[in-house]
Amino acid sequence: MNHKKKEHYFLADGGEMGELMRSKDWSKTPLGDPEEWPKSLCTMVSVMLNNPFGMYIAWGKELTQLYNNSFHPILGSIKHPDALGNSPKETFSEIWETISGMFDAVMKGKSISNSDFMVPLNRNGYTENCYFDFSYSPIRNDDGEVGGVLVTVIEITEKKRVSDALRSSNELFLNNITDLNLAKQKIEESNKRFRDTVKQAPVGITILRGPEFMVEMANEAYLNLVAREESTFVGRPLFDSLPEVKESVNDLLTNVLKTGIPFHGNELPIPLNRYGKIEIYYFDFLYHPLQEENGEISGIIVTVTEVSEKVEARKKTEQNEQRLNIVVEASELGTWELNLKLGELTYSSKYLEIVGGYTEHTVLTHEQLLQHIYPDDMQIRNKALKEALVSGVLNYETRTIWKDNSIHWVEGKGKVFYDENNEPEKLIGTARDITEEKNYQQQIEENAKGFRNLIMQSPVPKAILRGPDMVIEMANFVLLKNIWKKKEIDVQGKKILAVFPELQEQKYAKLLQEVYTTGNVHAESESLLFISGNNKIENFYVDFEFAPLRENDNSISGIKMTLIDVSEKVEARKKIEESELRFRSLTESIPQLIWETDEKGNELFTSGKWFEYTGIEPGNASWKNIIHPDDFDENTNIWNHAVATGEIYKADVRLRRKDGVYRWHTVIGEPVLNKDNQIIKWVGAFTDIHTEKAFTHELEQQVNARTKELIQMNESLIKSEERYHLMVEEVQDYAILYLNHNGIVENWNVGAEKIKGYKAEEIIGKHFQVFYTEKDRDNNLPQKLLQLAREKGKAVQEGWRVRKDKSLFWASVVITAVHNKQNDVIGFSKVTHDLTEKKQADDKLKQNALELEQKNIELEQINTELQSFTYISSHDLQEPLRKIQTFASQIMDREFDNLSDNGKDKFQRMQNAAQRMQTLINDLLSYSRTNIQERVFEKIDLSKIIDEVKEDLKEELEQKDAVIESGQTCEVNIIPFQFRQLLYNLVSNSLKFSIPGRPTIVKINSELKKGDALRNAELKSATSYCHISISDNGIGFEPQYNKKIFEVFQRLHGRDQYNGTGIGLAIVKKIVDNHNGTITASGEQNKGATFDIYIPVN
């Protein structure tokens, strides 16, 4: 049978994350096996996996992480999937100091939410600033303690970037332009101050002599530049004091000293150890050769000025210009500058494209550009310019007419700069094409007009609530008709809690307020909703979503509500789960090995009793593999015939138990058909009938006359078991309903309608006591059961119930209290099983038990009769036989000579027959007693038993000129007198079937070995056995008789050749069986026979 693994319902679906969670080995995480997860965690995991929004759970003290598909992108490429089952301290190590306090607060029961929250995440190999709207909520266990943290999150990074870029691009551009001009002014001023300083301050000067560049002198300015003291600097080689500059200036100085050619350097970067660390500084300097009177160059005069600040300022200016260009290009802005005194305008090519649609190089005057402004909007521009001259800031939006006569929208921004007299001197600004934004805004306005029609005509129930009081602005027809069950005029313009006050006591009022306050979307699946419609409270299971409605300024003005009725789906799933649980419970309560396969025989289910018997896990091996080899072919034919014809599958087979022992079972299986009368699966059971089979087999061998009766008894037992199986196979119908805390029916499923006869609209809103008999109602039984469920959590009861048509049925009822998060009882689930058929089946089982007890009495009577037969055989039958033998012996001694030859022959034959009869009776008695005598095991060395057998057969051994050779022997737990009989019979056989004229040799050897080393399939590999081998050199036998010789009354030779009854080896086989051992025989004609016996050591 192929095994289908059971999956946890709360890990179903969920896409990629659902598959990852199902395949993960949770036993290696702090959460452990999902089978042991708390109920509250299971519920939230199910909600999370089926939620379209990003959700994340951190559970327990270790904060073990679980998350859904929508949360996955937040983790990026380097955190997923390692984050699953890990802790946030490791996953979000870069921000743990920021968020750890939030987790601590929530684990103490506090809820936290935030909007536009920025954290730097390294999720794709680099750190990026990410923005989120999120909420942290505690998840409580059944005992009310916080077990974990639920995080609902929406990433708004891209939205934030676009919004910030649109909002700040103009300001940033203007600021950059202003900063650039200021920087240029500061640089010019700095350069001016620098030049003045150089003129006024001494220049750094030093004189170096010789090839070692010995410092002859250095002025104060130079010493300050190199940060050295004159006392330690002058009079020493330059590079002894300044080793860090050698690599940069050594070649330059050497070249000046050798060639006499001066060297002038500008902004040369020099590494200098100044103020305790080596840094790069920039210098302008001159190396000038010093010549003696003879023209020889004896040294170098160095003049140096530090220009590090100038170089850094220039680099900063270049960087600012680069950033400015990047901002302008990225923002797609046109730039312009207007000289307010001269009226001259300069602009970029992008400005021309934005204002007039010019893509080619064009030069236009200020007046020509103003002609592109839409005439009706010119006053807007002029007013903005007038205000800018007062405020210093220009900001306006106008339409422009491009050269192709198309209309476009332009946003103009600028800043006024003033001269030293605080008079407006120039206006610098930008122009941005906002046509798409305007078109989009217009589209939004047009879409708003059709929004109501879209909501009202949607097949999905929806409503719009406005303001903090949740006023119903609109509710579509589907919602009004199917769930609210009200008219539009009754709800429109009214507060939702005024129309449906029952929501105040449920979670929905609080959730609506949270969504309105936090702006976080809240969605749940299969949530229970009680709503007042048609003047009564009705309940629904709904998938719902509350989403905030935002205005242009991002403020929340209302909530969009979506409710989808999934009651039928939930009830159907509950029905399937209950049916599955009922079937599993039933199979575990009976002793049979219950199985279920598909139409081809592939395993779908096996009961726990199956594993107890076989030791084989479901799905690990086919049930066909444990059938006894001798039964396999016949059983396969029966099974194939049943599959082909659809007939009941019925057979008797031996099944291997987990300890290796085969036991007889009867198997019955029936096909389950679909509506098209096609087989969709098989359901059946194996029933242990080993005791009956064993008894039948033994009785057949001992008392042939009882065989037919025992077979009939076994068939009766099998039929009884078959009736039992057929009786309990179909247990399907059940009713599930939900009661409020007063016992009023609020939910009704199809099973309830089938069992109780009421339609949903007939019973919902009524008290559940209508199902009870008048007597039970008088005894206040319904209220007592509800009170018991409140106090104990569950009430279980069986009794008669009343259908709509006043008929009675026997029901098993389970009422379970339903609690809210505060552990208050808010209602009850009530499950009713129609056990009328089960009660009838129970009555039938009691009758079968009585019949089985009667059969046992009959079997005991048979055993008594068998003992009587044994007594008769050992006394009453032997007494007349002994008299016959006595009288015959007297006649032979006294009257033999008076008999004719024919008489002598017949008399001799009579005496021989009597002797054979005597032997047969003795052997039958030995055989029958072998299995009923008291079994007292002793640990004994086999050599002692062999010596006793030698002594008993001393005369026979001498007559046959035979010897018994025994090698190494072992100690083993045996029944001594039975094992002595075993060896006696085998050695006697060897003497009886010896070859005349050939000395008989009987060899007996034994050894201790594990089963896997003895090459016998019937042995257990891990068990230790004493292997005893008895072989001779007699007449042997043909190999095909190696099993037949152990059967009772089986002889391979006629009585005229060899005397005997054919029972001796049957006794040997039974003795071996009594020792839980195995015996095999092998032989070859005229070459002797060998008997191998395997007895467990313990």
Residue, then its C-alpha position, 0 to 999 in steps of 0.5 A: m500500500n502507498h502511504k499518504k502522509k497526514e499534513h497539519y491543517f494550519l500549514a496548508d496552502g501559503g504558496e512558497m512559504g507554506e511549502l518551506m514551512r511544511s518541509k522544514d525540520w522544526s524539531k531542530t528549532p526551539l518551536g519543536d514538532p508542529e504537532e506540539w505547537p500551542k493552539s493560538l500559534c497554530t491559528m495565527v500561522s494559518v491566518m498568516l499563510n493565507n493573508p495577502f499582506g506581509m505578516y511575521i510571527a516571533w514566538g517564545k522567549e527565543l522569538t523563533q521567526l515564521y513569515n508569509n510570502s508577502f513578508h519574504p521580499i522584506l528579507g531580500s536575497i541574503k536573509h531568506p530563507d535562513a530567517l525561517g526558524n531563526s531569531p530576529k537578533e541574528t536576522f536583523s542584527e544591524i537594527w537589533e538595538t533599535i527594535s529589541g525594545m519593541f519586542d520586549a514591550v510586546m512580550k509584556g502585553k503592549s501593542i506598538s504601531n508606527s508609520d514611515f518608520m525608517v531602518p537601515l537594512n542590509r538585505n541585498g549585500y549593501t545597507e539601504n534605508c527602508y521605510f515601513d508602516f507596521s504594528y506589533s501585537p501580542i499573541r496570547n496562549d490559552d492561559g492568557e500569557v503572551g506567547g509571541v509577537l505578531v507583526t503586520v507590515i507594509e513596506i513603503t520604501e519606494k513610495k517614500r522615495v518617490s514622494d520625497a523626491l517629488r517634494s524636495s527635488n525643487e528645494l534641493f536643486l535651488n539649495n544646490i545652486t545657492d550653495l554652489n554660488l556661495a561656495k564659489q564666492k567663499i573660494e574666491e574670498s579664501n584665495k584672496r585672504f590666502r594671497d594676502t597672508v602669503k605676502q604678509a607671512p614668511v614663506g617656509i624656507t630651508i637650506l639643504r647641503g650635500p648628497e645627504f641633504m643635511v639641514e643647514m637652516a629652516n625658518e619658523a614658517y617651514l618648521n611649522l609646516v613640518a611640525r618639527e623643533e629647530s633643535t632636533f631638525v637643523g643639523r641632521p639629514l633631512f630624511d632622518s627627521l622626515p623619513e615619510v617624505k623620502e619616497s616622494v621627494n628624494d628623486l626630485l632633490t637628487n636631480v636638482l643637486k646633480t643637474g642644477i636645474p630648478f624644480h617647481g611643483n604645484e599642489l604636490p601631495i606629500p605624506l607627512n607625520r604631523y600631529g602624531k599621524i601620517e596624512i597627505y598634505y598638498f604643497d607648492f614649492l621650489y627646489h633651487p640649486l645653490q652654486e659655489e663660486n667655482g660653479e659647483i652645486s653644494g646644496i638646495i634652497v627649498t621654498v614651500t607653501e602649504v595649499s591643502e585647504k585650497v585643494e580640498a575646497r576645490k575638490k569639494t566644489e567639484q563634488n558639489e557641482q557633480r552632485l548638482n548635475i546629477v540631481v538636475e539630470a535625475s529630476e529632469l528639471g530645466t534651469w534658468e537665471l533671470n537678471l532682474k536689473l537687465g531683464e536678461l534670461t539664461y536657461s538650459s536646453k531642458y528648460l526650452e523642452i519643458v516650456g516650448g517642446y524644443t528638442e533641437h538647439t534654439v535661442l529664444t528671448h525672454e519675451q518669446l518664451l513668455q508667449h508660450i504661457y497659456p494666455d489665461d494663466m499669464q496672470i498667475r505667473n505675474k502674480a507669483l513673480k510679484e509675490a516673489l520679489v517680496s518673499g524671496v521665493l517663487n512658486y507657481e503652476t501654469r499651462t504652456i503651449w508648445k510649438d506643436n500647439s499641444i497643451h502642457w503643465v509646468e511648475g516653476k520654482g525659484k529664489v531671489f538673490y539680493d545685492e549689497n544694497n538688499e535690492p533684488e538682483k537676480l532670480i534663479g530657478t527651475a521648471r518641471d513638466i507636471t503634465e502627467e501629474k495633472n492628467y493623473q489627478q484629473q483621472i483620479e477625479e473622474n475615477a471617483k465619480g465611478f467609484r460608487n458604481l464600482i462598489m455597488q455593482s461588485p459581486v464581492p460584499k463591500a462597504i465604505l465607512r467615513g470618519p471616526d464615527m464609522v458612518i456608512e457612506m455606501a454598501n453594495f447590493v450583495l452585502l445588503k442582501n446576503i449578510w446585512k439583510k437590510k435596505e440601503i435606506d436603513v443604513q446609509g448615513k448612519k453609524i455602523l455601531a448604531v445599525f449593528p450594536e452587536l458588533q460592539e461586543q465582538k472584535y470588529a468594533k475595536l478592529l475598525q477603530e485600530v485600522y482608522t487610527t493606525g492606517n494598517v490594513h487588517a484582514e482575517s480568514e474564516s472569522l465568526l461574525f454575528i449580525s442582526g438581520n431580518n429581526k434575528i441574530e445570524n452567524f456567518y464565517v467570513d473572510f474580511e479586510f478593513a483597509p484605510l481610505r486616504e486623502n491626497d495629504n495621506s490623512i485617513s478619512g474612512i475605511k473600505m470594508t470587504l466581507i466574503d461569506v465562507s460559511e459553506k466552505v467552513e462547515a464543509r471542512k468541519k464536516i470532513e474533519e469530524s468524519e475523519l476523526r470519527f472513523r479514526s476513533l472507531t478503528e482504534s476502539i475495535p481489536q481488528l486490523i482495519w485497512e483502507t486502500d484505493e481501487k487498485g489496492n494502494e494503502l490509504f489508511t491502517s489502524g493503530k492495531w495494525f502497527e501493534y501487530t506487524g510492527i510496520e509503520p504505515g506505508n513502509a511495506s505492502w500488507k501482501n509481504i507479510i502473508h505466509p508464502d504458502d498462502f500468497d498465491e491463493n490470496t492473490n487470486i482471490w484479491n484480483h478476482a474481487v478487484a475485477t468483479g467488485e465482489i466481497y474480498k474474503a480469505d483466510v491467510r497467515l500473517r507474520r507478527k512482528d516477532g516473526v510468528y505467523r497467525w491465522h487471520t480471516v480478511i473481509g473487504e468490501p468495495v466502496l462505490n461512487k454514484d456511477n457505481q465505480i469502485i473508488k476504494w476498499v475497506g476491510a479488516f483482518t480478524d485473528i482466528h489463529t486459536e480456532k485454526a490451530f484447534t481445528h488442525e489438531l482436532e483433524q489429526q486426532v479425531n477425524a470424526r470431529t473435523k466437519e463440526l469444527i469446520q462448521m464452527n469456524e465458518s460460523l465464527i467467521k460469519s459472525e466476524e463478517r457481520y460485525h465488520l459490516m455492521v460498524e463500517e458505515v458511520q457517517d452522519y453527524a450534525i454540527l451547530y453553534l449555540n450562543h451563550n444562552g443556548i440559542v441556535e445560531n448556525w446549522n449545517v447540512g448534517a443537522e438538517k439530515i439528522k434532525g429534519y429542520k431546515a436552517e431557517e426553521i431552527i436558527g434563533k430557537h433554543f436547542q431544547v426542542f431536540y430533547t424529549e419532554k422528560d429531559r426538558d422537565n428534568n432541565l437536562p439541556q441547561k444542565l449540559l450547558q452548565l457542565a460545559r461552562e464549568k468543565g469545558k465539555a459535556v458528553q451525553e448519550g440519549w434519545r433525541v426528537r426529530k422534527d417529525k417527532s420520531l426518536f433517534w439515539a444520539s451521542v452529543v458533545i457540547t464544547a464551550v467556546h471562549n474569547k481571548q479573555n477566556d469568557v464563554i461566548g457560546f457553545s459548539k454542539v456535535t451530534h452523532d446519530l448512533t441509532e445504527k451503532k446502538q443496534a450494532d452494539d446490541k448485535l455485538k452483545q448477541n455475538a458475544l453470547e454466541l461466542e461464549q456458547k461456542n467456547i463452552e462447546l469447545e470445552q466440552i469437546n476437550t473433555e470428550l477428547q480427554s475421555f477418548t484418551y482415557i478410553s484409549s489408554h485403559d478401556l481399549q488396551e484392556p481387551l487388547r491385552k486379553i487378546q494378546t494374553f489368550a493368543s500367547q497361551i494358545m500359541d504356547r499350549e495349542f499351537d501344535n493342534l492347529s492346522d498350518n492355515g490356522k497357524d498362519k492366520f493366528q500368527r497374523m492376528q497376533n501381529a495385528a494386535q501388536r501393531m494395534q498396541t503400538l499404534i495406541n501407544d504412539l497416539l497417546s504419546y502424540s496427544r500427550t505431547n501438547i498437553q503435558e506440563r512444560v517445565f523447562e530446564k537448562i541442561d547439557l545435551s550430552k546428558i540426554i544423549d547418554e541416556v538415549k544410548e543406554d535406552l537403546k543399548e541392545e538395538l545398537e549392538q544388534k545393528d552394530a551401530v555407534i552414536e558419535s556426538g561432538q561438541t554439545c551446548e546447554v539449552n533450555i528444554i523440557p528434558f523428558q520431551f527432548r529425550q523422546l525426540l532424540y530416542n525417536l530420531v535414533s530409533n528411526s536411524l536404526k530402523f532404516s539402516i542398510p543391512g550389512r553396513p555398520t550404522i553410524v549416527k552423528i549428533n552435533s550441536e552449536l550456538k549461533k545467531g539466526d542470521a548465520l544459520r541460513n534458515a528463513e524461518l529464524k529470527s536474525a538477532t536470536s541465538y539458537c542451539h543448532i542440533s544436527i542428527s545424521d545417519n548413513g541409512i536408506g535416506f529418502e527422496p528430497q520431495y518428502n522432506k516435509k511430508i515425513f512429519e505428518v501423522f500416519q505418513r509412511l514412505h515404506g510398506r509395513d512388510q518392509y519396515n514396521g511402525t505407525g507413522i507417528g514417530l516423526a510427528i511427535v518429534k515435530k510437535i516437541v520442537d514446536n513446544h520449544n518454539g523451535t524449527i526442524t527440517a529434514s534432508g536426505e538422499q536415497n541410500k545415502g542417509a538422512t539429516f535432521d536439523i533442529y533449531i531451539p532458541v537458547n532462551 
